[in-house]
Amino acid sequence: MRTRYRSPQSRHRRGATAVEMAIVAPLFFLFTFALVEFSRISMVKQGLTDATRAGCREAILATTLNRKDAESKVRDHLRAVLLNDAMADRCHVSISPGDLSSVERGTEITTSVEVNCSDISWIAPRFGDDVMLRAKSTMKRE
């Protein structure tokens, strides 16, 4: 049986893999977590748009006389997207004009939602304190 001997060069390279891992691993994890966070932001932005459309479709109906009906439709969609009632409650929903009972046919009704990016963040809640995610939909009254 033959014994294997290490070459003299491998003695100088001991620990090189550990050092390389120590340098590359934080960058890899930073990139991975950033990818997850930006994907979440994109998903929430699309959810806000869907919620404003649903609320606006509810508000333009001639049978909708109260803005609370349209606002509750928006909140229901937000709860489904954000997966948390507390996060959905942090969203600011506005419907213009405020009184839907006196709105005539053909008048534009706008539903908008905005939320602070740090309120919906999973990984880094302090990242993006000053970034607001907004969505707005406008349709004409039936």
ChimeraX attribute file (.defattr): number of C-alpha atoms within 10 A of each C-alpha:
attribute: neighborCount
match mode: 1-to-1
recipient: residues
	/A:1	3
	/A:2	4
	/A:3	5
	/A:4	6
	/A:5	6
	/A:6	8
	/A:7	8
	/A:8	8
	/A:9	8
	/A:10	9
	/A:11	9
	/A:12	9
	/A:13	9
	/A:14	10
	/A:15	10
	/A:16	11
	/A:17	10
	/A:18	10
	/A:19	11
	/A:20	10
	/A:21	13
	/A:22	11
	/A:23	11
	/A:24	11
	/A:25	12
	/A:26	11
	/A:27	12
	/A:28	12
	/A:29	11
	/A:30	11
	/A:31	12
	/A:32	11
	/A:33	15
	/A:34	14
	/A:35	12
	/A:36	14
	/A:37	18
	/A:38	12
	/A:39	12
	/A:40	17
	/A:41	18
	/A:42	13
	/A:43	13
	/A:44	21
	/A:45	19
	/A:46	14
	/A:47	19
	/A:48	27
	/A:49	21
	/A:50	19
	/A:51	29
	/A:52	30
	/A:53	23
	/A:54	20
	/A:55	28
	/A:56	28
	/A:57	20
	/A:58	20
	/A:59	29
	/A:60	24
	/A:61	15
	/A:62	14
	/A:63	11
	/A:64	14
	/A:65	16
	/A:66	13
	/A:67	19
	/A:68	15
	/A:69	14
	/A:70	26
	/A:71	23
	/A:72	14
	/A:73	19
	/A:74	27
	/A:75	24
	/A:76	16
	/A:77	21
	/A:78	25
	/A:79	17
	/A:80	13
	/A:81	19
	/A:82	17
	/A:83	11
	/A:84	12
	/A:85	13
	/A:86	12
	/A:87	16
	/A:88	21
	/A:89	13
	/A:90	13
	/A:91	19
	/A:92	13
	/A:93	21
	/A:94	18
	/A:95	23
	/A:96	15
	/A:97	15
	/A:98	14
	/A:99	11
	/A:100	22
	/A:101	13
	/A:102	9
	/A:103	17
	/A:104	12
	/A:105	12
	/A:106	11
	/A:107	13
	/A:108	16
	/A:109	20
	/A:110	21
	/A:111	26
	/A:112	23
	/A:113	22
	/A:114	17
	/A:115	22
	/A:116	17
	/A:117	20
	/A:118	19
	/A:119	19
	/A:120	22
	/A:121	18
	/A:122	12
	/A:123	13
	/A:124	13
	/A:125	12
	/A:126	11
	/A:127	13
	/A:128	13
	/A:129	11
	/A:130	10
	/A:131	11
	/A:132	13
	/A:133	18
	/A:134	19
	/A:135	20
	/A:136	19
	/A:137	19
	/A:138	17
	/A:139	16
	/A:140	16
	/A:141	19
	/A:142	15
